Amino acid sequence: MQAYMKQPCGAAAAARAFALCAAREDLPRPGTRSNGSSPEHAATMPFTIISAEHQVAGFAIATIGWILSSISMGLVEWRLWCMDDPSFFPTGYACVGMWRVCMYRHHTNISTAKLCHRYTYYDDFLPLDIRISQHLMLLASILGLAGKAYSIKALWNMHLGILHKRKAYCSFVVSGTLNMIAGLCILSAVLLNYYSITTLQGIAFPPSFQLPFKPDTQETGSAAVVSSLGAVLKLLSGFFLFYRFSPGIRVHPEIIET
């Protein structure tokens, strides 16, 4: 009778031991990495990107501003000169840019000839405002690239989950500061160009250019408008990049140590 009673107890103990071992097999063993990602880890990665939506918007705005400012730097339509008096120089108009000047001569009523001359910072005839504007636009382009690099690094590290919230915010602050300084540089170049036009300042071009010291009339070209738009976008991106993360949001997921 005693042997008969011990047998079910032994079978029950064996069943419990088997169930315990099966449960332990489902858990990850020490020193090994689980095959699938945990639900918490899977939910953390997209949650990190959503928490930085203002920074992503700031990065996109800064990129558009950098493209516009870079394009405007190569355009020639910064100043539009109109020559109507044919006494000394052929009639037509000229576009004065940062790095070249283009003349458009009216040969006939339906045809116009275009002739461009390039110049550099080392040319003696360039006025001080153009020299300063050249440096400002180049500096803005370099600062814009540096700001983009900081933003890309911070966003990528947040996506990988290897950067803490405080470090990520500091990187975005640096990026926003660089972009805002770049926007101020571009805006300063635009204001210098506008001041030169409103005060009717001339340029002593070489005689081979066949351009007067001052035109009959001059006005702001389309390149200054494009550059102004790029400067505004640069300044606006800084406010988005300065935006703080929401409190209590964890930027990095938990990592299972091996």
BALO-685637 format. One record per residue: residue in one letter; x, y, z of N, C-alpha, C in turn. Coordinates in pm, whole numbers, plus 50000, padded with zeros to 5 digits. Layout:
N
aXYZXYZXYZ;...
% end
This chain:
258
m500834987950000500005000050000500855012450000;q501905012250083502805023750087503515025349955;a503935014249892504605015349761503645020649658;y502335016849668501345021549571501105036449585;m501145041749712500935056049735502145064249694;k503325058949704504535066549669504675068349520;q504105058949442504315059749296503645071949236;p502335075149269501765087349213502505099749257;c502955099849384503695111749430504975113349350;g505655102349323506865103449241506565107949101;a505465103249041505085107548905504735122148902;a504045126949005503675141149011504915149849024;a505865145549105507105153149119507875153548989;a507875142148918508565141948789507895151048688;a506555151648691505825160448600506115175048629;r506165178148760506475191948797507885195648755;a508835186548773510215189248733510325190948582;f509585182748507509595183948361509025197448316;a507935201748380507335214648345508285226048378;l508975225248491509925235648530511075236548431;c511585225048387512665225048289512215230748156;a510985227448115510455232847988510315247847997;a509895252948114509765267548129511115274248124;r512115267548182513455273348179514035273548038;e513655263947954514165263647816513655275547735;d512475280947769511945292347695512665305247727;l513325305547844514045317647883515415317847819;p515985329947792517355330647737518375326147838;r519295317647797520345312747885521375323547912;p522055322848027523115332648055524215331847951;g524665343547906525725343947807525265342847665;t523915341647642523385340747506522455352347482;r522205355447355521345366347315520035360647259;s518935366347295517645361247250517505363247101;n516765353747035516605354446890515735366046848;g514645368646916513725379446879513855391146973;s513465402746930513515414547013512335414447108;s512565419447229511495420247327510495430947287;p509245429947334508255440147299508675453947342;e509355454947459509785468147505510825474147411;h511755465747363512785470547271512175474647138;a511205466747090510585469946961509805482746968;a509185485647085508395497747095509245509947120;t510485508047166511315519547200511895526147076;m512255518446973512925524246858512065534346784;p510815531046742510005541346678509635552546773;f509515549446903509155559747000510245570247011;t511515566346991512615575746995512535585746881;i512225581046761512155590146646510985599746660;i509835595046712508685603846729508995614846829;s509745611846935510065621847036510965632746982;a511665630546871512565640446812512005646146683;e510665646846672510075651546548510405666146522;h510545674346627510905688346607512335689446553;q513225680846603514595681046554514675676346410;v513865666446374513835661846235513335672946143;a512295680146187511795691446109512835702446097;g513555705146206514615715146200515735711346106;f516075698446105517105693746013516665695345868;a515395692245838514895693645701514865708345659;i514425717045748514385731345716515795736845694;a516735732845779518115737345763518725732445632;t518375720245592518895715045465518375723045347;i517085726445349516535734545240517175748445238;g517355754245356518005767345362519445767145313;w520155756445345521545755245298521595753845146;i520675746245089520645744644943520345757944875;l519375765344927519025778244867520175788244877;s520825788744991521945798145006523125794344919;s523375781344903524465777044816524165780344669;i522905778544629522535781944492522655796944467;s522205804944563522255819444545523685824644538;m524615817744605526005822144602526585821044461;g526115811444383526615809844247525835817544143;l524685823244182523925831144086524555844744064;v524245850543949524845863443913523885875043935;e522615872343959521605882943967521505888844107;w522635893544163522595900444290522245915244270;r522845921244170522535935144136522215935943988;l521205943443956520795945243817521095959643776;w522045961143685522435974243633521785976443497;c521225988343479520605992043351521356003943292;m521866002343169522586012943097521736017242977;d521216029342987520336034542881520996045242795;d522106050942842522776061642769523866055542680;p523746056542546524746050542457525936059742426;s526106070442502527176079942471528556073942491;f528736066542598530056061042631530096045842626;f528986039342661528966024642667527726019642593;p527786007642539526626002042470525436000642566;t524256002342513523056000942596522805986242627;g522095984142734521785970642779521705970342930;y521915958642985521915957343131522955946943170;a523345947543296524365938643349523905933143484;c524285920743509524005914243637525325912343711;v525405918243829526625917743910526415907744022;g527225897444025527135887144128528345887144219;m528445876644300529555875344394530865871744324;w530775864044217531985858844155532115862044007;r531115868643949531195872043807530185883043776;v530375888943659529445898943608529105895243464;c527835896343428527385893043294526715905143230;m527115908243105526525919343030525615913842921;y524515920542904523535916942801523365929042709;r523885928142588523855939142491522725937042392;h522055947942360520975947442262521555949942123;h521745939342048522225940841910521095945341819;t519985938641826518795942341750517605942041844;n516435944141791515235944041874514875930041924;i515375919741856514995906141894516175897741940;s517365903041941518545895241980519315902642089;t519885894742180520685900142290521925891442307;a523075897942315524345890842332524725890742480;k525225879442525525615877842665527105875642673;l527755883242763529195882242784529455882942934;c530155873042986530415872143130531905872843158;h532245878843270533625879743318533655874943463;r534565865843491534735860943628535775869243701;y535615870043832536615876743914536735869244046;t537825871944115538115865244241538295875744350;y538565870644470538755879744582540005888344565;y540965883644490542245890844476542205901944372;d541105903744301541005914644205540895927944278;d541695937644234541775950544305540535959144284;f539805957244176538685966144148537445962744229;l537425951444298536245947644374536075956744496;p534895961844521534675970044641534665961544767;l534725968444880534825961445008533575953345039;d532405958245000531175951145034531095937644963;i531585936744840531585923744770532595914244833;r533745919344873534735910844939534175905045069;i533545913745148532965909045274531845898945248;s531025901645148529925892545117530445878945071;q531535878644997532115865944955532525857645076;h533185864045173533595856945293532395852445375;l531385860745385530205857145464529465845245403;m529325845145272528615833945209529415820945220;l530735821745204531545809745221531505804645365;l531565813745461531495809745601530135803545633;a529075809245577527735803745600527625789545543;s528225787145428528185773745369528915763545457;i530065767445510530835758245596530095755545727;l529555766145788528815764345913527555755945891;g526905757745776525745749645747526075734845734;l527195731745672527625717745661527935711945798;a528615719745883528935714946017527655712646098;g526695721746086525435719846156524685707546110;k524705704845979524065692745928524755680345982;a526065680645993526805669046044526415665946189;y526295676346273525885674246412524475668446420;s523565673646337522195668646339522125654146294;i522835650746187522825636946137523395627446241;k524465631346306525075622746407524125620546524;a523475631146570522565629846684521345621346649;l520755623646532519585615846492519935601046471;w521075598446412521475584546389521765577246519;n522435583946612522715577646740521425575246820;m520485584346810519195582246877518455570446815;h518545569146685517885557946618518505544646660;l519825544546677520495532246721520345529846870;g519945540246944519755538647088521025538547168;i522055545647122523335545547195523665559247251;l522705568347251522975581947297521915585847399;h522325591447511521405595847613520735608947573;k519635611947641518815623447604519595636547619;r520385637847722521125650347746522165652647638;k522895642047600523895643447495523255646347361;a522115640247335521415642947209520965657447203;y520445662647312519995676547314521165686147294;c522305683247354523485691847336523935692047190;s523885680647123524265680146982523315688446896;f522025687746927521065695746852521225710646880;v521605714147001521845728247034523035733646955;v524095725746946525255729846867524865731546721;s524085722046668523645723046529522775735346507;g521845737846599520995749646585521775762646593;t522785763046680523615775046692524395777646563;l524965767146506525715768746382524805773246268;n523615767746261522685771646154522225786046170;m522005790346292521565804146313522695814046282;i523925810546315525055819146279525195819846128;a525005808446060525055808345914523955817145855;g522745816445913521675825045866521965839745884;l522615843345995522985857346017524055861845918;c524975852945883525995856345783525355859045646;i524415850445608523735852345480522925865245480;l522235867745589521425879845599522295892345595;s523485891645654524405903145649524865905845506;a525135895245430525535897045291524405903245209;v523165899145236522015904845164521855919545198;l522025923045325521885937045366523005945645308;l524205940245300525295947745236524995950445089;n524475940445022524115942244882523005952744866;y522025952344954520925961944948521415976144979;y522335977345074522875990545108523665996444991;s524425988044923525195992944807524275997744695;i523145991244679522205995144574521486008144611;t521036009144735520286021044776521166033444782;t522456032044812523376043444815524046046044681;l523656038344577524166040244440525686039544433;q526256029744502527706027944497528096021344366;g529216025744312529696020544185530846010744201;i531236004844090532335995144086533245998943970;a534536000543997535496004443894535955991943819;f535125986943728535495975243649536625978743552;p537435969143510538475971743409537865976643278;p538615984243199538075989343072537645978242976;s538275966642986537895955642896536475950742921;f535915953343038534555949143067533525957842996;q533925970042960533025979742895531775982242979;l532035985043107530965988343199531266001643266;p530266009943288530496022743356530746020843505;f531236031243569531466030643713530136029643787;k529136036543739527786035843795526786034643680;p525766026543697524746025543592523746037043603;d522896038043504521826048043511520826044443621;t520466032043631519616027043739520096013243780;q519856009943904520205996543953519175992344057;e518985979344066518005973844158518455960044204;t517735954844303518075941844360517645930644266;g518515920544250518225909344163517565897744237;s517255887444162516555875744218517445867444310;a518765868044292519655860244378519575864744522;a519395877844544519265882844681517985877844745;v516925876244667515665870944720515835856244761;v516485848344676516715834244709517595832944833;s518605841344842519495841044958518765845145085;s517885854945075517115859245192516205848045242;l515595840845150514755829545189515585818745258;g516785816045207517665806345272518065810845412;a518305823845430518675829045563517535827545661;v516305830245618515145828845706514955814245748;l515125804945654514995790845687516085786245783;k517285791445766518375788145858518055792846000;l517575805046012517215810146144516045802446204;l515085798846122513925791446171514305777446218;s515245771246150515655757646188516275757346327;g516935768346366517535768746498516525767346610;f515345773446593514325772446697513785758146709;f513675751146597513225737246603514285728346667;l515565730846636516635722646693516845725446841;f516465737346888516575740547030515445734547112;y514455728847048513285723647119513695712047209;r513245712547333513615702047429512745689647410;f513295678147448512535665847445511455666147553;s510405658547530509325657647628509835651047755;p509445655747873509955649647997509465635448014;g510345627148065509985613248092510125603947975;i510535608747859510695600047742512115594447742;r512235581547733513535575147729514025574747587;v515225579747563515755580947427516415568147381;h516955560047473517685548047432516985535747490;p516985524747413516375512447463517305505247558;e516725495147628517535486747713518315476947630;i519545474747663520435465747590520755453847678;i520545441847626520845429847701522335427047693;e523005427147805524445424847809524725410047787;t525775407447714526185393547688527055388647802;
% end
